Amino acid sequence: MFDVPLWLAAVAVLAVLALMEHFRRRLSRLGRVDSQLREDLAAARQEVLASEKARSELLSRIGTTLRKPLASIRNAAEEVSRPFDCPDWVREQLSLLSGEVEAISRFIDLIGEIASLERPAAGATAGTEREPVVDLEGLLTSIIQEASPKLSEKGMSLVAAIDPGISVRGDERYIRQALESLLGETIRQAGRGSILHLDLNSSETHARFSCDYRGSPDPDASGSVLGMELARQVISVHGGWLQEGSRKGQFAAGLPLAAGAVLDAGMEKDEP
């Protein structure tokens, strides 16, 4: 058995203690960095929540402000159309105006409802077990069928790639409104004879919907600001994301999958 000199043993012990102290300081430094990152993340979350609250309050104020003039326009249209000597074409235009005002009023009410919904808390799943499951395949198929007359009117064709068995949790009425707004905006921006491309697939955690067209844009098209804000608000309160493409009418959106949804391997990432 070898005899280790006392001075060598002492050096070894000191080296081990120095190494332990080095790792302790490094661990302490990492702990402080982690604590600072957590504080920064919490502050960023608070800013996001404050921004969401401010936007919701703004939407509510806009709705409240618009309701009175819309009601005045509707009442004026009804009063003007009452005289017997009112020409038929005037009566028809006033009837259309009243219908449009009524549609805008319902839209504002819906915006107000959505603005009052709460965004999922940080770290929480958007759709809880108590919320109903929404079959996106069936919902999107129904929306496409309802949009067929608009496609025919503009001479557009459709190419759709819809994966089966993709479901999310949430309010089907709101999700339908969001998808209808996105699809309607794409159809509105596309020129005559364009090809509409729809895609629905999934990753491990999210359902992903994309909408685009191939062809020339419609030079006379005007965007629907309210429709886009509606879609953005709905997707946001369901814990998803919405990304606009490089040109008008090009969108990609994601929603958290419902637990137990059928997934296909090799899908795209769940963030844009």
One Martini backbone bead per residue (centre of mass of N, CA, C, O) as a GRO file, in nm:
protein
  272
    1MET     BB    1   0.098   0.036   0.022
    2PHE     BB    2   0.063   0.368  -0.027
    3ASP     BB    3   0.218   0.661   0.072
    4VAL     BB    4   0.072   0.968   0.143
    5PRO     BB    5   0.143   1.268   0.152
    6LEU     BB    6   0.020   1.519   0.337
    7TRP     BB    7   0.042   1.752   0.131
    8LEU     BB    8  -0.114   1.602  -0.100
    9ALA     BB    9  -0.379   1.563   0.049
   10ALA     BB   10  -0.429   1.861   0.103
   11VAL     BB   11  -0.439   1.948  -0.194
   12ALA     BB   12  -0.677   1.768  -0.276
   13VAL     BB   13  -0.882   1.886  -0.080
   14LEU     BB   14  -0.860   2.180  -0.181
   15ALA     BB   15  -0.947   2.118  -0.471
   16VAL     BB   16  -1.226   2.008  -0.404
   17LEU     BB   17  -1.329   2.260  -0.256
   18ALA     BB   18  -1.289   2.455  -0.494
   19LEU     BB   19  -1.478   2.305  -0.686
   20MET     BB   20  -1.731   2.323  -0.511
   21GLU     BB   21  -1.735   2.633  -0.497
   22HIS     BB   22  -1.763   2.680  -0.798
   23PHE     BB   23  -2.036   2.528  -0.833
   24ARG     BB   24  -2.195   2.691  -0.625
   25ARG     BB   25  -2.168   2.966  -0.768
   26ARG     BB   26  -2.287   2.876  -1.036
   27LEU     BB   27  -2.560   2.786  -0.921
   28SER     BB   28  -2.634   3.059  -0.800
   29ARG     BB   29  -2.623   3.216  -1.067
   30LEU     BB   30  -2.841   3.047  -1.211
   31GLY     BB   31  -3.063   3.110  -1.007
   32ARG     BB   32  -3.072   3.415  -1.063
   33VAL     BB   33  -3.135   3.394  -1.362
   34ASP     BB   34  -3.396   3.232  -1.332
   35SER     BB   35  -3.543   3.442  -1.159
   36GLN     BB   36  -3.529   3.672  -1.368
   37LEU     BB   37  -3.680   3.524  -1.595
   38ARG     BB   38  -3.942   3.484  -1.438
   39GLU     BB   39  -4.000   3.783  -1.395
   40ASP     BB   40  -4.004   3.863  -1.695
   41LEU     BB   41  -4.231   3.668  -1.776
   42ALA     BB   42  -4.445   3.781  -1.585
   43ALA     BB   43  -4.440   4.068  -1.702
   44ALA     BB   44  -4.515   3.988  -1.993
   45ARG     BB   45  -4.788   3.863  -1.920
   46GLN     BB   46  -4.911   4.120  -1.804
   47GLU     BB   47  -4.893   4.283  -2.066
   48VAL     BB   48  -5.071   4.098  -2.235
   49LEU     BB   49  -5.323   4.114  -2.056
   50ALA     BB   50  -5.351   4.422  -2.074
   51SER     BB   51  -5.384   4.429  -2.382
   52GLU     BB   52  -5.634   4.249  -2.398
   53LYS     BB   53  -5.812   4.427  -2.218
   54ALA     BB   54  -5.793   4.686  -2.388
   55ARG     BB   55  -5.913   4.563  -2.647
   56SER     BB   56  -6.184   4.476  -2.524
   57GLU     BB   57  -6.269   4.760  -2.431
   58LEU     BB   58  -6.261   4.886  -2.712
   59LEU     BB   59  -6.475   4.706  -2.843
   60SER     BB   60  -6.701   4.783  -2.649
   61ARG     BB   61  -6.699   5.089  -2.714
   62ILE     BB   62  -6.755   5.064  -3.013
   63GLY     BB   63  -7.024   4.920  -2.988
   64THR     BB   64  -7.166   5.140  -2.818
   65THR     BB   65  -7.122   5.373  -3.027
   66LEU     BB   66  -7.271   5.226  -3.282
   67ARG     BB   67  -7.564   5.160  -3.194
   68LYS     BB   68  -7.706   5.435  -3.219
   69PRO     BB   69  -7.658   5.506  -3.523
   70LEU     BB   70  -7.780   5.243  -3.629
   71ALA     BB   71  -8.062   5.289  -3.518
   72SER     BB   72  -8.112   5.554  -3.671
   73ILE     BB   73  -8.085   5.438  -3.956
   74ARG     BB   74  -8.309   5.227  -3.933
   75ASN     BB   75  -8.541   5.425  -3.864
   76ALA     BB   76  -8.511   5.605  -4.115
   77ALA     BB   77  -8.564   5.382  -4.325
   78GLU     BB   78  -8.849   5.313  -4.224
   79GLU     BB   79  -8.977   5.595  -4.258
   80VAL     BB   80  -8.919   5.641  -4.565
   81SER     BB   81  -9.075   5.364  -4.660
   82ARG     BB   82  -9.384   5.438  -4.588
   83PRO     BB   83  -9.464   5.591  -4.813
   84PHE     BB   84  -9.666   5.543  -5.095
   85ASP     BB   85  -9.470   5.718  -5.304
   86CYS     BB   86  -9.252   5.515  -5.287
   87PRO     BB   87  -9.038   5.375  -5.464
   88ASP     BB   88  -8.942   5.057  -5.514
   89TRP     BB   89  -8.630   5.100  -5.530
   90VAL     BB   90  -8.614   5.251  -5.262
   91ARG     BB   91  -8.739   5.034  -5.085
   92GLU     BB   92  -8.524   4.821  -5.150
   93GLN     BB   93  -8.273   4.979  -5.050
   94LEU     BB   94  -8.379   5.019  -4.759
   95SER     BB   95  -8.398   4.719  -4.696
   96LEU     BB   96  -8.099   4.661  -4.733
   97LEU     BB   97  -8.000   4.861  -4.521
   98SER     BB   98  -8.145   4.732  -4.281
   99GLY     BB   99  -8.002   4.458  -4.308
  100GLU     BB  100  -7.713   4.564  -4.269
  101VAL     BB  101  -7.755   4.691  -3.992
  102GLU     BB  102  -7.843   4.429  -3.852
  103ALA     BB  103  -7.581   4.272  -3.908
  104ILE     BB  104  -7.393   4.469  -3.759
  105SER     BB  105  -7.529   4.444  -3.484
  106ARG     BB  106  -7.476   4.143  -3.447
  107PHE     BB  107  -7.170   4.166  -3.473
  108ILE     BB  108  -7.126   4.349  -3.227
  109ASP     BB  109  -7.244   4.155  -3.020
  110LEU     BB  110  -7.036   3.932  -3.072
  111ILE     BB  111  -6.788   4.096  -3.000
  112GLY     BB  112  -6.877   4.145  -2.707
  113GLU     BB  113  -6.879   3.851  -2.619
  114ILE     BB  114  -6.582   3.786  -2.688
  115ALA     BB  115  -6.451   4.016  -2.515
  116SER     BB  116  -6.564   3.875  -2.238
  117LEU     BB  117  -6.377   3.665  -2.265
  118GLU     BB  118  -6.141   3.447  -2.135
  119ARG     BB  119  -5.823   3.391  -2.117
  120PRO     BB  120  -5.611   3.163  -2.073
  121ALA     BB  121  -5.412   3.071  -1.851
  122ALA     BB  122  -5.106   3.033  -1.771
  123GLY     BB  123  -5.052   2.689  -1.848
  124ALA     BB  124  -5.326   2.642  -1.962
  125THR     BB  125  -5.580   2.484  -2.104
  126ALA     BB  126  -5.805   2.593  -2.319
  127GLY     BB  127  -5.952   2.312  -2.311
  128THR     BB  128  -6.177   2.170  -2.124
  129GLU     BB  129  -6.368   1.901  -2.028
  130ARG     BB  130  -6.637   2.086  -2.026
  131GLU     BB  131  -6.593   2.136  -2.310
  132PRO     BB  132  -6.671   2.104  -2.617
  133VAL     BB  133  -6.631   1.918  -2.901
  134VAL     BB  134  -6.469   2.008  -3.210
  135ASP     BB  135  -6.516   1.924  -3.545
  136LEU     BB  136  -6.321   2.042  -3.794
  137GLU     BB  137  -6.394   1.879  -4.037
  138GLY     BB  138  -6.703   1.926  -4.032
  139LEU     BB  139  -6.698   2.235  -4.010
  140LEU     BB  140  -6.535   2.298  -4.271
  141THR     BB  141  -6.723   2.153  -4.467
  142SER     BB  142  -6.970   2.334  -4.409
  143ILE     BB  143  -6.839   2.605  -4.487
  144ILE     BB  144  -6.776   2.532  -4.781
  145GLN     BB  145  -7.068   2.481  -4.872
  146GLU     BB  146  -7.166   2.776  -4.805
  147ALA     BB  147  -6.935   2.906  -5.009
  148SER     BB  148  -7.003   2.813  -5.301
  149PRO     BB  149  -7.153   3.058  -5.428
  150LYS     BB  150  -6.907   3.252  -5.413
  151LEU     BB  151  -6.722   3.082  -5.591
  152SER     BB  152  -6.904   3.080  -5.844
  153GLU     BB  153  -6.926   3.390  -5.882
  154LYS     BB  154  -6.586   3.394  -5.923
  155GLY     BB  155  -6.476   3.129  -6.060
  156MET     BB  156  -6.385   2.930  -5.835
  157SER     BB  157  -6.163   2.696  -5.701
  158LEU     BB  158  -6.098   2.389  -5.505
  159VAL     BB  159  -5.832   2.303  -5.261
  160ALA     BB  160  -5.843   2.030  -5.027
  161ALA     BB  161  -5.671   1.946  -4.704
  162ILE     BB  162  -5.829   1.712  -4.484
  163ASP     BB  163  -5.789   1.591  -4.185
  164PRO     BB  164  -5.888   1.352  -3.984
  165GLY     BB  165  -5.970   1.370  -3.640
  166ILE     BB  166  -5.995   1.685  -3.569
  167SER     BB  167  -5.993   1.833  -3.239
  168VAL     BB  168  -6.156   2.072  -3.027
  169ARG     BB  169  -6.205   2.303  -2.763
  170GLY     BB  170  -6.527   2.477  -2.756
  171ASP     BB  171  -6.702   2.717  -2.937
  172GLU     BB  172  -6.854   2.660  -3.230
  173ARG     BB  173  -6.968   2.937  -3.304
  174TYR     BB  174  -6.702   3.096  -3.287
  175ILE     BB  175  -6.524   2.921  -3.470
  176ARG     BB  176  -6.698   2.958  -3.718
  177GLN     BB  177  -6.671   3.264  -3.741
  178ALA     BB  178  -6.366   3.263  -3.783
  179LEU     BB  179  -6.348   3.082  -4.038
  180GLU     BB  180  -6.544   3.249  -4.209
  181SER     BB  181  -6.374   3.508  -4.207
  182LEU     BB  182  -6.122   3.394  -4.344
  183LEU     BB  183  -6.254   3.278  -4.598
  184GLY     BB  184  -6.397   3.540  -4.688
  185GLU     BB  185  -6.137   3.707  -4.724
  186THR     BB  186  -6.008   3.533  -4.943
  187ILE     BB  187  -6.237   3.556  -5.149
  188ARG     BB  188  -6.234   3.868  -5.164
  189GLN     BB  189  -5.921   3.891  -5.263
  190ALA     BB  190  -5.980   3.718  -5.494
  191GLY     BB  191  -5.982   3.657  -5.812
  192ARG     BB  192  -6.092   3.560  -6.092
  193GLY     BB  193  -6.019   3.213  -6.119
  194SER     BB  194  -5.921   3.120  -5.867
  195ILE     BB  195  -5.740   2.919  -5.626
  196LEU     BB  196  -5.844   2.753  -5.346
  197HIS     BB  197  -5.657   2.696  -5.037
  198LEU     BB  198  -5.695   2.424  -4.806
  199ASP     BB  199  -5.572   2.346  -4.464
  200LEU     BB  200  -5.582   2.047  -4.241
  201ASN     BB  201  -5.387   1.988  -3.949
  202SER     BB  202  -5.140   1.824  -3.725
  203SER     BB  203  -4.991   1.804  -3.427
  204GLU     BB  204  -4.934   1.721  -3.104
  205THR     BB  205  -5.107   2.006  -3.003
  206HIS     BB  206  -5.212   2.119  -3.292
  207ALA     BB  207  -5.424   2.282  -3.497
  208ARG     BB  208  -5.399   2.349  -3.859
  209PHE     BB  209  -5.490   2.646  -4.050
  210SER     BB  210  -5.509   2.718  -4.403
  211CYS     BB  211  -5.527   3.016  -4.630
  212ASP     BB  212  -5.541   3.041  -4.992
  213TYR     BB  213  -5.432   3.167  -5.321
  214ARG     BB  214  -5.437   3.124  -5.684
  215GLY     BB  215  -5.372   3.435  -5.823
  216SER     BB  216  -5.530   3.715  -5.873
  217PRO     BB  217  -5.616   3.991  -5.738
  218ASP     BB  218  -5.863   4.200  -5.627
  219PRO     BB  219  -5.881   4.537  -5.704
  220ASP     BB  220  -6.179   4.587  -5.542
  221ALA     BB  221  -6.089   4.501  -5.273
  222SER     BB  222  -6.192   4.497  -4.925
  223GLY     BB  223  -6.127   4.482  -4.611
  224SER     BB  224  -6.214   4.313  -4.295
  225VAL     BB  225  -6.167   4.430  -3.989
  226LEU     BB  226  -6.385   4.294  -3.814
  227GLY     BB  227  -6.337   4.003  -3.908
  228MET     BB  228  -6.040   3.982  -3.813
  229GLU     BB  229  -6.089   4.054  -3.515
  230LEU     BB  230  -6.275   3.823  -3.458
  231ALA     BB  231  -6.080   3.592  -3.521
  232ARG     BB  232  -5.856   3.677  -3.324
  233GLN     BB  233  -6.025   3.666  -3.064
  234VAL     BB  234  -6.119   3.374  -3.073
  235ILE     BB  235  -5.839   3.237  -3.093
  236SER     BB  236  -5.723   3.361  -2.836
  237VAL     BB  237  -5.940   3.250  -2.622
  238HIS     BB  238  -5.847   2.944  -2.728
  239GLY     BB  239  -5.516   2.945  -2.738
  240GLY     BB  240  -5.423   3.068  -3.007
  241TRP     BB  241  -5.323   3.149  -3.351
  242LEU     BB  242  -5.254   3.431  -3.585
  243GLN     BB  243  -5.143   3.450  -3.934
  244GLU     BB  244  -5.033   3.668  -4.168
  245GLY     BB  245  -4.944   3.713  -4.474
  246SER     BB  246  -4.793   3.879  -4.748
  247ARG     BB  247  -5.096   3.876  -4.830
  248LYS     BB  248  -5.406   3.921  -4.891
  249GLY     BB  249  -5.576   3.623  -4.782
  250GLN     BB  250  -5.341   3.510  -4.591
  251PHE     BB  251  -5.352   3.220  -4.368
  252ALA     BB  252  -5.274   3.115  -4.022
  253ALA     BB  253  -5.388   2.866  -3.779
  254GLY     BB  254  -5.415   2.781  -3.420
  255LEU     BB  255  -5.527   2.498  -3.211
  256PRO     BB  256  -5.586   2.324  -2.948
  257LEU     BB  257  -5.610   2.012  -2.878
  258ALA     BB  258  -5.794   1.762  -2.796
  259ALA     BB  259  -5.816   1.516  -2.596
  260GLY     BB  260  -5.767   1.230  -2.805
  261ALA     BB  261  -5.680   1.312  -3.066
  262VAL     BB  262  -5.616   1.247  -3.386
  263LEU     BB  263  -5.289   1.175  -3.509
  264ASP     BB  264  -5.027   1.270  -3.727
  265ALA     BB  265  -4.736   1.210  -3.847
  266GLY     BB  266  -4.529   1.470  -3.965
  267MET     BB  267  -4.614   1.741  -3.897
  268GLU     BB  268  -4.640   2.047  -3.837
  269LYS     BB  269  -4.581   2.299  -3.665
  270ASP     BB  270  -4.752   2.493  -3.400
  271GLU     BB  271  -4.577   2.730  -3.516
  272PRO     BB  272  -4.516   2.995  -3.740
   0.00000   0.00000   0.00000
